[in-house]
Amino acid sequence: MPGDLKDGRVVIVGASLAGLRAAEALREEGFTSSLVGVGGEPHPPYGRPALSKQVLLGRATADTTGLPMHGTRTPTGGWECAPSAWTFSRNA
C-alpha cells in the first residue's frame, strides 16, 4: 500500500460479502491494523444463497452458511462487527 496506509484503523460500512472482500483486499495489500465492519446484523458475514436455498430446503443448517474470512484476522488486527452507523467522524 502506498504511503503510511498500513497503520491506523479502517471502518468498512457494510459488513456483508462486499465489506468482507474489501477487508480481504486491504490485508492482501499489507494493511495489518484494525478493521471494523459496520452492518445491521449481529453476526459475521454469511452466504445469502446458501442460507436462502440450502437452509430453507433442509439441506444445510444456518451455522454452515458463514463466509470464509480469509486474511481478515491477523495477530495485530481483527475483524469486528459493529451494529450500525448513524454518523461519521474522522476523529472518533
C-alpha positions as CSV (number, residue, x, y, z in Angstrom):
1,M,0.0,0.0,0.0
2,P,1.3,3.5,-0.8
3,G,2.4,5.8,2.0
4,D,1.6,5.1,5.6
5,L,-1.7,3.4,5.0
6,K,-0.6,0.2,6.7
7,D,-1.3,1.6,10.1
8,G,-4.4,3.1,11.8
9,R,-7.9,1.8,11.7
10,V,-10.3,1.2,8.8
11,V,-14.0,1.2,9.1
12,I,-15.9,-0.6,6.4
13,V,-19.6,0.4,6.2
14,G,-21.3,-2.8,5.1
15,A,-20.4,-6.0,6.9
16,S,-21.7,-8.4,4.3
17,L,-19.9,-10.1,1.4
18,A,-18.7,-6.8,-0.2
19,G,-17.4,-5.5,3.1
20,L,-15.6,-8.8,3.8
21,R,-14.0,-8.7,0.3
22,A,-12.8,-5.1,0.9
23,A,-11.2,-6.2,4.2
24,E,-9.5,-9.1,2.5
25,A,-8.2,-6.8,-0.2
26,L,-6.7,-4.5,2.5
27,R,-5.0,-7.4,4.1
28,E,-3.6,-8.6,0.8
29,E,-2.1,-5.2,0.2
30,G,-0.4,-5.3,3.6
31,F,-2.8,-3.5,6.0
32,T,-2.2,-5.0,9.4
33,S,-4.2,-2.9,11.9
34,S,-7.8,-3.0,13.0
35,L,-10.7,-3.5,10.6
36,V,-14.2,-2.7,11.7
37,G,-17.2,-3.8,9.6
38,V,-20.3,-1.8,10.3
39,G,-23.5,-3.6,9.5
40,G,-27.0,-4.1,10.8
41,E,-26.6,-7.8,11.7
42,P,-25.1,-9.2,15.0
43,H,-23.2,-12.0,13.3
44,P,-20.3,-12.4,10.9
45,P,-20.9,-12.3,7.1
46,Y,-22.8,-15.3,5.7
47,G,-23.6,-16.7,2.3
48,R,-27.0,-15.5,1.3
49,P,-27.7,-18.0,-1.5
50,A,-26.7,-20.9,0.8
51,L,-28.9,-19.5,3.6
52,S,-31.9,-18.9,1.3
53,K,-31.8,-22.1,-0.6
54,Q,-30.0,-24.9,1.3
55,V,-31.2,-24.0,4.7
56,L,-34.8,-23.4,3.7
57,L,-34.8,-26.7,1.9
58,G,-33.4,-28.5,4.9
59,R,-30.1,-29.5,3.2
60,A,-27.9,-27.4,5.5
61,T,-28.0,-25.7,8.8
62,A,-27.8,-21.9,9.3
63,D,-24.5,-22.2,11.1
64,T,-22.8,-23.7,8.0
65,T,-23.5,-20.6,5.8
66,G,-20.8,-18.4,7.2
67,L,-18.3,-17.0,4.7
68,P,-14.6,-17.8,4.9
69,M,-12.8,-14.9,6.4
70,H,-9.5,-15.3,4.5
71,G,-6.9,-12.8,5.7
72,T,-9.2,-10.6,7.7
73,R,-7.8,-11.7,11.0
74,T,-4.2,-11.2,12.0
75,P,-2.3,-11.1,15.3
76,T,-2.2,-7.3,15.1
77,G,-5.7,-6.6,13.8
78,G,-9.0,-8.3,13.7
79,W,-12.4,-8.0,12.2
80,E,-15.1,-6.6,14.5
81,C,-18.7,-6.2,13.7
82,A,-20.4,-3.0,14.9
83,P,-24.2,-2.9,14.8
84,S,-24.9,0.2,12.8
85,A,-23.7,3.6,11.7
86,W,-25.6,6.8,12.2
87,T,-22.9,9.4,11.8
88,F,-19.3,9.6,10.7
89,S,-16.4,11.3,12.4
90,R,-12.8,11.1,11.2
91,N,-11.7,11.9,14.8
92,A,-13.5,9.1,16.5
